[in-house]
Amino acid sequence: MKGQPGGCIESLEIPTFPAGHFYAVQEKACMDAHVWKEFLRSVLYDDIEECSVVLVDNFESHVSEESINIVNEELGSHLFCTTSKHDVGLSGVGR
C-alpha cells in the first residue's frame, strides 16, 4: 500500500477499500497516540449506541491522561476504574 504518514491513501491502488472507513498509514504497524485519538473520536464515538465497555492494555497511548479525558469527557463515560496490581485498566463508556 502506498501512502505517507498523515497523508492520503491511494484508493486506486486497492479499489476494494470501501469509502467512509477510517484508514491510517504509519511508519510502524502499531497504533500510535495520534491514530488512537482519531479512532476514539472518529470511529468509536459514532458507533456507541448503548452502554459499552472499552478494554485497553497498558500501551502508553491507551492509558495516557489525554486518552482517559477523551473517554471520560467526549465519549460520555460514567465510570473509570484501574487496578495497578495486575497492570490492567477498565473503562466503562456509555452515552
N, C-alpha and C positions, 0 to 999 in steps of 0.2 A: 504494500500500500504506500502510495506517495503522499507526502504532506510534511509540514513543518509544525513543531510545537507552537500552539497559539494561532495557527493558520487554518486554512480550509482543507478539507479532504477532497481530492479529485474524484468527484462522484461518477465520472465517466469510466474511471478505471475499473470499478466494480459496480455495474449498473443495478445489481440486486440490493444495494443499500437503500432501504426504504427512507423516503423523505419524512421529516418530522421526528426522527430519532436523535438521540444525543450521542455524538461521536467525539473522541478526543485523540490527538496524536501527541505522543511524548517520546523523549529520548529513551526512557526505560519502560519496561512493560508494567510496572506497578503504578497504582493510582497515587498521585501526589496531592498535596493540600489544595491546590487550585482546582483540580478535577473533582476532588471530594466535595468541595464547597459548591461547585457547579451542579454536581449530582444532587446534593441536598436541596438546592434552590430550584433547579430546573426540571428534575426528574421526580424525585421523591415527593416534593411538595404537591405536585399536580396529581400524583397517584394515591395519596392518602384520602380514603373516603370514609373511614371509620377508625375506631381506636386501633392502633398498631403498636408494634414494638420494634425498636431499632436496636439490634445487637451488633456490637463492634468489637474488634480486637483492640489491642493496646498500641496499634500503629499510631505514631505521633500525630498525624493529621486527624485521625478519628477521635482522639481524646483531647485535642487542643482546646484552649479556652474559647477560641473563635468557633470551633465546631460545636461545642456544647451550647454556646449562645445561639447559634443558628437553630439547633434542635429545640432549645427551650423557648426562644422568642419568636422565631419566624415560622416554625412548624407547629407551634402551639402545644408544646409538651406540658404535661401536668405532673410529671414525675421524672426525677433523675436520681439514680442510685448507683454508687460504685462500691465495690468491695476490693480492698487492697490486698487481702491475704492471698488471693489467687490471681491477682492482676487481671481481674475480669470486671467489666463495667456493663451495666444495664441501663437502658434509657427507654422510657415509655413515651410514645408520641401519640397524641390524639388531638383532634380538632373538635 
